Amino acid sequence: MAWGAYIQSGKLEEIDQLGSELSLAIHCPVHFPAYNKNLFECMCGVVFPLYLVKTKNWEVIVQKHVEERKLSKV
């Protein structure tokens, strides 16, 4: 799968804003959609469902990034 931005119809502005906030929170670039689904994926390969990012519970999201990054390095 190619890394980069995809053009989305409809809620592009909302998705863009959420992606920016997610990227800042986890200190890692993200793209959407991952796997042609409503998922963000960071450069480390951690997947974040859109519904989770919409909660803006950054503490939980950052913890998910840290834990899953560790698992991928094992």
C-alpha positions in Angstrom: 0.0 0.0 0.0 1.3 3.4 -0.9 1.9 5.9 1.9 0.3 9.3 1.6 -2.8 11.3 1.5 -6.0 10.1 -0.2 -8.8 12.4 -1.4 -12.0 11.9 0.5 -15.4 13.2 -0.4 -17.7 14.7 2.1 -16.1 15.1 5.5 -12.6 16.0 4.3 -12.2 19.0 6.6 -13.2 17.0 9.7 -10.9 14.1 8.8 -8.0 16.5 8.1 -8.4 18.2 11.5 -8.6 14.9 13.3 -5.6 13.6 11.5 -3.6 16.7 12.4 -4.6 16.4 16.1 -3.8 12.7 16.1 -0.4 13.3 14.5 0.5 16.0 17.1 -0.7 13.8 20.0 1.3 10.8 19.1 4.3 12.7 17.5 4.1 10.5 14.4 2.7 11.2 10.9 -0.6 9.6 10.0 -2.7 8.9 6.9 -6.3 8.2 6.1 -7.9 5.9 5.0 -5.7 3.0 5.9 -6.6 -0.3 4.1 -9.5 1.6 2.4 -11.4 1.7 5.7 -12.2 4.4 8.2 -8.9 4.0 9.9 -5.9 6.2 10.5 -2.5 4.6 10.3 0.7 6.1 11.6 4.2 5.7 10.1 4.9 3.0 12.8 2.0 0.9 11.5 -0.3 1.4 14.4 -4.0 1.6 13.3 -6.5 4.0 14.9 -10.2 3.6 14.1 -12.0 6.8 13.2 -14.5 6.3 16.1 -11.6 6.2 18.6 -9.9 9.4 17.2 -13.3 11.2 17.3 -13.4 10.7 21.1 -10.3 12.8 21.3 -9.2 10.8 24.4 -5.6 11.6 23.7 -4.3 9.8 26.8 -5.8 6.5 25.6 -4.7 7.1 22.1 -1.1 7.9 23.0 -1.0 4.8 25.3 -2.3 2.6 22.3 0.5 4.1 20.1 3.2 3.4 22.7 2.1 -0.1 23.5 1.5 -1.3 19.9 4.8 0.2 18.8 6.6 -1.8 21.4 4.8 -5.0 20.3 5.8 -4.4 16.7 9.5 -4.1 17.6 9.5 -7.5 19.4 
